[in-house]
Amino acid sequence: MSNLHLFLFLSFSFSFSSAIENDISNQDPFLQPNDIVLQFRSNDSVDERIINLEANSTVRIRSTNVPKTVAFAVIQAHSQVHKISMSQSRKFEIGNHVNGSSIGILVETTTSNSGVMAYLINTLPVNITVLTFIIYYDRRAPIPGGCNLEFEMPVSPWLRVSYNHSMVNVDHELAALPSNQGVLPCESESLHYEVFHYYLSQRDFTEDSFFDAIRLLRTVNGAHEYGREIRSFGFTPTTRSPFSLYPGVGQVFVVTVTYTGDASRFAPTAAYIPSFTYGCDLSVEGDCQTLNSTYAKVLCALSIFIGLLIAFAGHRYFQLEMILAGFLAFSSVSYILLINHFDPDVTGLAAGTSVMGLLGGLLWWFVWWFWGIPALSVLPVVFILGFLMSSVLFYLPISFEFLTNDFNFWSAFCCCWLVLPVVFVTFTRLGNIVSCAVIGSYAVIVPIDHYIGSSLKYIVINVVRRATVKGFGRAVLDPPYQDNDMILTLAWIGLTISGATFQYLRERRRPPFSPPADIWRPLRWTRLGGTSTRSEHTPLVMNSADDPSPHYGTA
């Protein structure tokens, strides 16, 4: 009986071991416990994972159930703040890895022995939240980054985004033709590129909004649906696409490439890996704040107070207006001259522009006091209004390629600039009131714009950048105009109408301009060596030929 028990036990053990071995043999021999497995999906549906990549750790991303119709896949990983690495193997070697916050590797399924696979590596001592997914393409699609000459890997489907204090540069490598075309893959004019960008909400630094933006533009259809293509602003895509910088506003960039030599109804298109920037570094405390210095905060506080004064009482206090207009005009010109011809630091630049502005304000007040000619004295205010309105026109997201040339741009800008001064030169009081209302109202909303993170301040900043930053004419402006901007625009219009109406009703029964100059002119004329025959016996009404004293408009 014991022999029978022993026989049954051995038979059962052998059968159970065979079953386990057979079950293991049916599993993927490459699968490891910590692998991130992403399933193949079609119809623009993407399988994704949001993972917490631990400090100094490595995970492997793999794909299963990839059909034979797929020619290559792009494995992507996106981190909001910190840089991560992706490699074709666990060990870093030259040409087998890439480092960045929006990275990926292109894997050709026809030549890869290990399938669609890549290693995601965190070399930093902090945990990083990463969004990972894979985009698949068939044999008809062009290969993004397939003709790489500068980037780290032989095939580089990612974008390289860099920025300075004025511009964001988006670089990509040229694509290669589909492998089944039988021609040299990097020598073809049948590839059509499109560059898209997309804005997040202003001052939105949440990780969820970052991931949502990447999801919107990770496919070709998403780029066309949600992105804004730079051709619509008069720019032809190249391997480097510059954009105007708007710090604190998240911006996603993506490039698509289409093979136009395909005879099918729908031309095959592939998308590069979308990339992202806030125009500032979230890992550095305070780097994304627009008002970092005490000087800037004081200027903003003064701007609100002076703006309200000018908008509602600028014409009434005409001599103060002359000082402020001269200050603004001369400080702006000196800023541009100092930036273009010197290399001043922030302190020197602030001191230089302030001194020149103060001297300019006093000079223009002296011009009013000495000559007392309204048509001459209101020129700075009216010219500032013309400059502001011309800046508004060129701030609109409407551009043409010929405006990338500096001569063409400044010629068009100056023509628009001079329209309002020419119109208002014969309506000095009305022109001065309107100018005070518009300029004063803008001075009120600019500090608010700084605090809430909207973009109306760039109406003027973009023009100053054009005058001081080399190559800025080739940058795509397309400012983010969102809810905060709309509210401030309505506030600007409301303040302008209120200020102009208030000043016009208040001044309509008064003399056209401030009377002190007319009171001082006879005494000044006597002090300068002239004579005045006016006395208490002089008639109030007399012929101008009988009065030798100078009047308005005379020398």
C-alpha positions as semicolon CSV with decimal commas, in nm:
position;residue;x (nm);y (nm);z (nm)
1;M;0,000;0,000;0,000
2;S;0,285;0,235;0,078
3;N;0,435;0,167;-0,263
4;L;0,106;0,268;-0,422
5;H;0,102;0,596;-0,222
6;L;0,458;0,666;-0,324
7;F;0,377;0,602;-0,691
8;L;0,072;0,830;-0,682
9;F;0,269;1,106;-0,508
10;L;0,551;1,094;-0,762
11;S;0,305;1,093;-1,053
12;F;0,119;1,396;-0,914
13;S;0,443;1,586;-0,849
14;F;0,567;1,520;-1,202
15;S;0,239;1,631;-1,355
16;F;0,226;1,951;-1,143
17;S;0,587;2,041;-1,232
18;S;0,518;1,984;-1,600
19;A;0,214;2,209;-1,584
20;I;0,410;2,490;-1,416
21;E;0,694;2,459;-1,666
22;N;0,450;2,464;-1,957
23;D;0,278;2,777;-1,814
24;I;0,611;2,957;-1,776
25;S;0,715;2,867;-2,129
26;N;0,401;3,039;-2,261
27;Q;0,493;3,369;-2,089
28;D;0,713;3,642;-2,241
29;P;1,070;3,533;-2,163
30;F;1,183;3,903;-2,160
31;L;0,921;4,021;-1,911
32;Q;1,050;4,142;-1,574
33;P;0,854;4,223;-1,257
34;N;0,909;4,602;-1,270
35;D;0,845;4,642;-1,644
36;I;0,595;4,903;-1,767
37;V;0,393;4,715;-2,029
38;L;0,198;4,930;-2,277
39;Q;-0,054;4,769;-2,510
40;F;-0,078;4,848;-2,880
41;R;-0,391;5,045;-2,969
42;S;-0,513;5,186;-3,295
43;N;-0,748;5,466;-3,405
44;D;-0,550;5,739;-3,223
45;S;-0,606;5,566;-2,890
46;V;-0,293;5,560;-2,674
47;D;-0,213;5,337;-2,379
48;E;-0,029;5,543;-2,118
49;R;0,109;5,517;-1,767
50;I;0,186;5,782;-1,507
51;I;0,463;5,635;-1,294
52;N;0,655;5,749;-0,991
53;L;1,016;5,702;-1,095
54;E;1,208;5,658;-0,772
55;A;1,542;5,822;-0,705
56;N;1,841;5,660;-0,879
57;S;1,625;5,388;-1,031
58;T;1,561;5,227;-1,369
59;V;1,246;5,083;-1,522
60;R;1,190;4,921;-1,857
61;I;0,909;5,021;-2,091
62;R;0,782;4,752;-2,324
63;S;0,502;4,702;-2,570
64;T;0,308;4,387;-2,647
65;N;0,077;4,270;-2,924
66;V;0,247;4,489;-3,187
67;P;0,115;4,389;-3,532
68;K;0,342;4,332;-3,828
69;T;0,201;4,637;-4,007
70;V;0,387;4,863;-3,759
71;A;0,725;4,973;-3,898
72;F;0,847;5,175;-3,601
73;A;0,733;5,305;-3,265
74;V;0,829;5,613;-3,064
75;I;0,857;5,547;-2,690
76;Q;0,807;5,873;-2,499
77;A;0,849;5,998;-2,142
78;H;0,756;6,344;-2,011
79;S;0,849;6,506;-1,679
80;Q;0,734;6,853;-1,575
81;V;1,037;6,980;-1,382
82;H;1,330;6,737;-1,359
83;K;1,532;6,579;-1,635
84;I;1,521;6,206;-1,695
85;S;1,711;5,972;-1,927
86;M;1,604;5,708;-2,177
87;S;1,837;5,448;-2,321
88;Q;1,830;5,145;-2,547
89;S;2,017;4,948;-2,280
90;R;2,079;4,965;-1,907
91;K;2,431;5,096;-1,962
92;F;2,489;5,441;-2,105
93;E;2,699;5,447;-2,420
94;I;2,767;5,710;-2,682
95;G;2,469;5,735;-2,915
96;N;2,232;5,506;-2,723
97;H;2,058;5,747;-2,482
98;V;1,896;6,089;-2,450
99;N;1,852;6,319;-2,150
100;G;1,579;6,579;-2,096
101;S;1,229;6,644;-1,964
102;S;1,040;6,546;-2,286
103;I;1,233;6,262;-2,445
104;G;1,187;5,944;-2,644
105;I;1,348;5,677;-2,857
106;L;1,244;5,552;-3,199
107;V;1,246;5,173;-3,226
108;E;1,219;5,000;-3,564
109;T;1,014;4,687;-3,512
110;T;1,156;4,516;-3,822
111;T;1,517;4,531;-3,702
112;S;1,479;4,511;-3,321
113;N;1,545;4,166;-3,176
114;S;1,409;4,255;-2,834
115;G;1,084;4,415;-2,953
116;V;0,963;4,764;-2,868
117;M;1,159;4,838;-2,555
118;A;1,353;5,117;-2,380
119;Y;1,498;5,186;-2,036
120;L;1,380;5,488;-1,838
121;I;1,643;5,606;-1,591
122;N;1,634;5,855;-1,305
123;T;1,986;5,965;-1,207
124;L;1,867;6,229;-0,958
125;P;1,824;6,181;-0,580
126;V;1,452;6,272;-0,597
127;N;1,139;6,089;-0,709
128;I;0,999;6,206;-1,043
129;T;0,645;6,169;-1,179
130;V;0,662;6,067;-1,545
131;L;0,400;6,027;-1,818
132;T;0,493;5,743;-2,055
133;F;0,329;5,615;-2,375
134;I;0,414;5,478;-2,719
135;I;0,307;5,607;-3,062
136;Y;0,307;5,359;-3,353
137;Y;0,353;5,421;-3,728
138;D;0,324;5,201;-4,035
139;R;0,567;5,156;-4,323
140;R;0,431;5,454;-4,521
141;A;0,509;5,714;-4,252
142;P;0,825;5,928;-4,268
143;I;1,077;5,879;-3,989
144;P;1,098;6,190;-3,764
145;G;1,456;6,282;-3,687
146;G;1,585;6,014;-3,922
147;C;1,843;6,243;-4,083
148;N;2,008;6,358;-3,763
149;L;2,333;6,552;-3,785
150;E;2,362;6,717;-3,442
151;F;2,153;6,542;-3,174
152;E;2,268;6,263;-2,943
153;M;2,131;5,955;-3,120
154;P;2,138;5,845;-3,487
155;V;1,759;5,883;-3,505
156;S;1,638;6,175;-3,292
157;P;1,259;6,221;-3,297
158;W;1,254;6,474;-3,011
159;L;1,264;6,855;-3,006
160;R;1,532;7,059;-2,837
161;V;1,380;7,364;-2,664
162;S;1,596;7,642;-2,524
163;Y;1,519;7,997;-2,417
164;N;1,683;8,323;-2,317
165;H;1,537;8,645;-2,177
166;S;1,347;8,722;-2,500
167;M;1,300;8,417;-2,721
168;V;1,229;8,044;-2,719
169;N;1,412;7,838;-2,983
170;V;1,266;7,505;-3,096
171;D;1,510;7,285;-3,290
172;H;1,439;6,958;-3,467
173;E;1,633;6,732;-3,698
174;L;1,522;6,653;-4,052
175;A;1,307;6,349;-4,113
176;A;1,389;6,054;-4,335
177;L;1,172;5,910;-4,609
178;P;0,986;5,585;-4,543
179;S;1,224;5,291;-4,577
180;N;1,027;5,135;-4,865
181;Q;1,076;5,422;-5,112
182;G;1,398;5,294;-5,269
183;V;1,566;5,639;-5,274
184;L;1,816;5,816;-5,053
185;P;1,617;5,883;-4,733
186;C;1,772;6,224;-4,660
187;E;1,767;6,374;-5,008
188;S;1,408;6,455;-5,089
189;E;1,188;6,760;-5,123
190;S;0,872;6,559;-5,074
191;L;0,866;6,605;-4,696
192;H;0,641;6,885;-4,568
193;Y;0,696;7,017;-4,214
194;E;0,449;7,196;-3,988
195;V;0,533;7,352;-3,652
196;F;0,256;7,388;-3,392
197;H;0,239;7,542;-3,048
198;Y;-0,022;7,546;-2,774
199;Y;-0,058;7,760;-2,460
200;L;-0,162;7,646;-2,115
201;S;-0,359;7,877;-1,888
202;Q;-0,154;8,166;-1,755
203;R;0,024;8,102;-1,423
204;D;-0,092;7,739;-1,427
205;F;0,199;7,530;-1,300
206;T;0,006;7,218;-1,197
207;E;0,131;6,879;-1,306
208;D;-0,212;6,769;-1,426
209;S;-0,236;7,058;-1,672
210;F;0,112;6,974;-1,800
211;F;0,018;6,613;-1,868
212;D;-0,312;6,716;-2,027
213;A;-0,130;6,949;-2,268
214;I;0,109;6,672;-2,373
215;R;-0,188;6,441;-2,431
216;L;-0,354;6,694;-2,659
217;L;-0,057;6,730;-2,896
218;R;0,109;6,388;-2,889
219;T;-0,055;6,267;-3,211
220;V;-0,077;6,416;-3,559
221;N;-0,452;6,469;-3,533
222;G;-0,415;6,632;-3,193
223;A;-0,152;6,874;-3,323
224;H;-0,378;6,987;-3,607
225;E;-0,684;7,012;-3,384
226;Y;-0,543;7,194;-3,081
227;G;-0,218;7,354;-3,201
228;R;-0,159;7,681;-3,384
229;E;0,056;7,639;-3,695
230;I;0,322;7,906;-3,755
231;R;0,249;7,933;-4,129
232;S;-0,070;8,117;-4,036
233;F;0,153;8,395;-3,895
234;G;0,361;8,432;-4,209
235;F;0,653;8,208;-4,113
236;T;0,802;7,918;-4,308
237;P;0,914;7,626;-4,086
238;T;1,286;7,550;-4,068
239;T;1,490;7,325;-3,841
240;R;1,494;7,614;-3,589
241;S;1,171;7,795;-3,507
242;P;1,206;8,096;-3,273
243;F;0,912;8,217;-3,063
244;S;0,865;8,522;-2,846
245;L;0,909;8,440;-2,478
246;Y;0,617;8,482;-2,237
247;P;0,753;8,370;-1,897
248;G;0,508;8,195;-1,669
249;V;0,285;8,071;-1,951
250;G;0,329;7,702;-2,033
251;Q;0,379;7,634;-2,402
252;V;0,383;7,299;-2,586
253;F;0,561;7,262;-2,921
254;V;0,523;6,983;-3,173
255;V;0,644;6,929;-3,530
256;T;0,472;6,708;-3,786
257;V;0,622;6,583;-4,111
258;T;0,417;6,464;-4,410
259;Y;0,536;6,256;-4,703
260;T;0,375;6,424;-5,005
261;G;0,510;6,171;-5,255
262;D;0,262;5,905;-5,150
263;A;-0,006;5,840;-5,408
264;S;-0,274;5,747;-5,157
265;R;-0,563;5,972;-5,067
266;F;-0,431;6,054;-4,721
267;A;-0,064;6,150;-4,713
268;P;0,122;5,964;-4,436
269;T;0,227;6,191;-4,149
270;A;0,435;6,144;-3,835
271;A;0,474;6,365;-3,529
272;Y;0,790;6,447;-3,340
273;I;0,788;6,414;-2,962
274;P;0,608;6,719;-2,815
275;S;0,821;6,940;-2,596
276;F;0,738;7,197;-2,333
277;T;0,859;7,510;-2,155
278;Y;0,733;7,769;-1,909
279;G;1,002;8,017;-2,013
280;C;1,138;7,985;-1,659
281;D;1,273;7,715;-1,428
282;L;1,022;7,573;-1,182
283;S;1,301;7,410;-0,984
284;V;1,444;7,753;-0,897
285;E;1,238;7,936;-0,636
286;G;1,097;8,265;-0,764
287;D;1,228;8,220;-1,118
288;C;0,876;8,229;-1,265
289;Q;0,778;8,547;-1,078
290;T;0,770;8,856;-1,298
291;L;0,823;9,109;-1,016
292;N;1,143;8,997;-0,850
293;S;1,302;9,330;-0,754
294;T;1,195;9,608;-0,519
295;Y;1,259;9,859;-0,799
296;A;1,003;9,686;-1,022
297;K;0,745;9,675;-0,744
298;V;0,790;10,047;-0,669
299;L;0,754;10,130;-1,039
300;C;0,431;9,932;-1,059
301;A;0,286;10,109;-0,756
302;L;0,378;10,450;-0,898
303;S;0,241;10,351;-1,237
304;I;-0,108;10,290;-1,095
305;F;-0,118;10,623;-0,909
306;I;0,028;10,831;-1,194
307;G;-0,183;10,648;-1,452
308;L;-0,508;10,736;-1,273
309;L;-0,394;11,097;-1,237
310;I;-0,310;11,130;-1,605
311;A;-0,620;10,945;-1,724
312;F;-0,863;11,166;-1,530
313;A;-0,675;11,494;-1,480
314;G;-0,378;11,498;-1,716
315;H;-0,504;11,791;-1,922
316;R;-0,592;11,988;-1,610
317;Y;-0,236;11,958;-1,474
318;F;-0,076;12,024;-1,808
319;Q;0,271;12,117;-1,682
320;L;0,295;11,797;-1,476
321;E;0,185;11,610;-1,786
322;M;0,470;11,769;-1,983
323;I;0,723;11,649;-1,724
324;L;0,582;11,294;-1,723
325;A;0,559;11,276;-2,103
326;G;0,917;11,398;-2,140
327;F;1,032;11,151;-1,875
328;L;0,864;10,857;-2,049
329;A;0,985;10,951;-2,398
330;F;1,347;11,020;-2,304
331;S;1,380;10,724;-2,068
332;S;1,249;10,489;-2,339
333;V;1,490;10,620;-2,600
334;S;1,783;10,608;-2,356
335;Y;1,694;10,247;-2,263
336;I;1,715;10,137;-2,626
337;L;2,041;10,326;-2,681
338;L;2,202;10,184;-2,366
339;I;2,101;9,827;-2,452
340;N;2,221;9,849;-2,813
341;H;2,553;10,026;-2,756
342;F;2,657;9,927;-2,405
343;D;2,632;9,625;-2,176
344;P;2,491;9,772;-1,856
345;D;2,382;9,572;-1,555
346;V;2,034;9,607;-1,409
347;T;2,135;9,879;-1,162
348;G;2,321;10,084;-1,419
349;L;2,039;10,051;-1,668
350;A;1,779;10,164;-1,414
351;A;1,993;10,459;-1,304
352;G;2,076;10,567;-1,659
353;T;1,720;10,558;-1,786
354;S;1,589;10,735;-1,474
355;V;1,840;11,020;-1,501
356;M;1,784;11,067;-1,872
357;G;1,408;11,053;-1,820
358;L;1,422;11,318;-1,548
359;L;1,635;11,548;-1,763
360;G;1,399;11,493;-2,057
361;G;1,095;11,574;-1,846
362;L;1,246;11,899;-1,722
363;L;1,357;11,989;-2,074
364;W;1,009;11,947;-2,218
365;W;0,852;12,143;-1,934
366;F;1,098;12,424;-2,018
367;V;0,990;12,405;-2,383
368;W;0,629;12,469;-2,277
369;W;0,728;12,743;-2,037
370;F;0,956;12,919;-2,286
371;W;0,751;12,901;-2,607
372;G;0,404;12,823;-2,476
373;I;0,293;12,667;-2,806
374;P;0,036;12,390;-2,740
375;A;0,082;12,225;-3,080
376;L;0,452;12,181;-3,004
377;S;0,418;12,090;-2,640
378;V;0,164;11,809;-2,688
379;L;0,385;11,632;-2,942
380;P;0,543;11,387;-2,690
381;V;0,203;11,280;-2,557
382;V;0,050;11,238;-2,902
383;F;0,358;11,054;-3,030
384;I;0,343;10,817;-2,732
385;L;-0,023;10,753;-2,817
386;G;0,072;10,682;-3,179
387;F;0,347;10,446;-3,066
388;L;0,110;10,261;-2,834
389;M;-0,161;10,221;-3,098
390;S;0,093;10,104;-3,356
391;S;0,225;9,853;-3,101
392;V;-0,131;9,726;-3,046
393;L;-0,171;9,676;-3,421
394;F;0,151;9,476;-3,450
395;Y;0,066;9,284;-3,132
396;L;-0,229;9,122;-3,307
397;P;-0,166;8,761;-3,424
398;I;-0,160;8,876;-3,787
399;S;0,176;8,887;-3,959
400;F;0,344;8,857;-4,297
401;E;0,676;8,706;-4,391
402;F;0,808;9,032;-4,539
403;L;0,787;9,189;-4,191
404;T;1,073;8,965;-4,075
405;N;1,300;9,213;-4,254
406;D;1,384;9,497;-4,014
407;F;1,362;9,771;-4,276
408;N;1,016;9,657;-4,386
409;F;0,895;9,624;-4,028
410;W;1,012;9,964;-3,907
411;S;0,886;10,134;-4,222
412;A;0,537;9,988;-4,169
413;F;0,551;10,054;-3,796
414;C;0,646;10,420;-3,838
415;C;0,372;10,476;-4,095
416;C;0,115;10,346;-3,848
417;W;0,285;10,539;-3,570
418;L;0,240;10,877;-3,743
419;V;-0,131;10,841;-3,822
420;L;-0,266;10,971;-3,489
421;P;-0,012;11,255;-3,448
422;V;-0,106;11,384;-3,795
423;V;-0,477;11,362;-3,712
424;F;-0,452;11,530;-3,372
425;V;-0,203;11,802;-3,466
426;T;-0,490;12,037;-3,553
427;F;-0,705;11,931;-3,255
428;T;-0,455;11,990;-2,979
429;R;-0,690;11,992;-2,680
430;L;-0,893;11,690;-2,797
431;G;-0,576;11,505;-2,893
432;N;-0,420;11,577;-2,556
433;I;-0,728;11,459;-2,363
434;V;-0,757;11,137;-2,563
435;S;-0,383;11,072;-2,533
436;C;-0,391;11,121;-2,156
437;A;-0,689;10,887;-2,119
438;V;-0,540;10,606;-2,329
439;I;-0,184;10,627;-2,194
440;G;-0,294;10,674;-1,833
441;S;-0,533;10,379;-1,853
442;Y;-0,261;10,156;-1,996
443;A;-0,029;10,265;-1,714
444;V;-0,295;10,148;-1,467
445;I;-0,349;9,802;-1,617
446;V;0,020;9,713;-1,672
447;P;0,098;9,660;-1,298
448;I;-0,220;9,455;-1,263
449;D;-0,108;9,259;-1,569
450;H;0,220;9,182;-1,392
451;Y;0,051;9,059;-1,077
452;I;-0,205;8,830;-1,242
453;G;0,033;8,701;-1,511
454;S;-0,151;8,815;-1,825
455;S;0,021;8,933;-2,142
456;L;-0,091;9,287;-2,232
457;K;0,241;9,427;-2,113
458;Y;0,400;9,260;-2,416
459;I;0,220;9,507;-2,642
460;V;0,515;9,739;-2,578
461;I;0,776;9,483;-2,470
462;N;0,768;9,299;-2,805
463;V;0,839;9,624;-2,992
464;V;1,125;9,706;-2,755
465;R;1,260;9,353;-2,809
466;R;1,245;9,410;-3,184
467;A;1,460;9,721;-3,139
468;T;1,712;9,568;-2,897
469;V;1,731;9,189;-2,955
470;K;1,917;9,063;-3,259
471;G;1,712;8,817;-3,466
472;F;1,385;8,888;-3,287
473;G;1,221;8,975;-3,620
474;R;1,218;8,605;-3,708
475;A;1,036;8,510;-3,387
476;V;0,670;8,404;-3,392
477;L;0,485;8,647;-3,163
478;D;0,133;8,499;-3,134
479;P;0,077;8,615;-2,774
480;P;-0,151;8,416;-2,541
481;Y;-0,478;8,608;-2,524
482;Q;-0,686;8,444;-2,252
483;D;-0,956;8,532;-1,999
484;N;-0,736;8,760;-1,788
485;D;-0,627;8,949;-2,099
486;M;-0,987;8,996;-2,207
487;I;-1,085;9,132;-1,865
488;L;-0,792;9,375;-1,865
489;T;-0,874;9,484;-2,221
490;L;-1,229;9,570;-2,117
491;A;-1,092;9,753;-1,812
492;W;-0,853;9,948;-2,036
493;I;-1,135;10,048;-2,270
494;G;-1,360;10,141;-1,977
495;L;-1,094;10,355;-1,810
496;T;-1,012;10,525;-2,139
497;I;-1,374;10,619;-2,212
498;S;-1,433;10,731;-1,852
499;G;-1,115;10,937;-1,836
500;A;-1,167;11,103;-2,175
501;T;-1,532;11,183;-2,101
502;F;-1,455;11,319;-1,755
503;Q;-1,176;11,545;-1,880
504;Y;-1,373;11,667;-2,179
505;L;-1,679;11,761;-1,971
506;R;-1,461;11,925;-1,709
507;E;-1,251;12,127;-1,952
508;R;-1,506;12,225;-2,215
509;R;-1,586;12,561;-2,048
510;R;-1,226;12,635;-1,954
511;P;-0,940;12,780;-2,159
512;P;-0,795;12,523;-2,401
513;F;-0,469;12,490;-2,206
514;S;-0,327;12,570;-1,866
515;P;-0,311;12,950;-1,814
516;P;0,016;12,990;-1,618
517;A;0,224;13,013;-1,934
518;D;0,014;13,303;-2,066
519;I;0,052;13,485;-1,731
520;W;0,430;13,442;-1,725
521;R;0,495;13,523;-2,088
522;P;0,492;13,910;-2,057
523;L;0,725;13,902;-1,757
524;R;0,952;13,650;-1,927
525;W;0,958;13,867;-2,241
526;T;1,067;14,167;-2,034
527;R;1,337;13,967;-1,856
528;L;1,477;13,854;-2,188
529;G;1,524;14,213;-2,304
530;G;1,192;14,282;-2,472
531;T;0,945;14,555;-2,380
532;S;0,578;14,539;-2,304
533;T;0,351;14,845;-2,338
534;R;0,068;14,683;-2,149
535;S;-0,049;14,857;-1,832
536;E;-0,370;14,914;-1,637
537;H;-0,471;15,170;-1,903
538;T;-0,431;14,929;-2,196
539;P;-0,769;14,845;-2,358
540;L;-0,884;14,489;-2,318
541;V;-0,969;14,473;-2,690
542;M;-0,710;14,608;-2,932
543;N;-0,573;14,538;-3,276
544;S;-0,294;14,284;-3,289
545;A;-0,086;14,527;-3,497
546;D;-0,088;14,775;-3,207
547;D;0,035;14,520;-2,953
548;P;0,411;14,453;-2,977
549;S;0,401;14,176;-2,716
550;P;0,435;13,822;-2,853
551;H;0,126;13,607;-2,865
552;Y;0,052;13,238;-2,913
553;G;0,234;13,110;-3,216
554;T;0,473;13,405;-3,250
555;A;0,844;13,417;-3,184
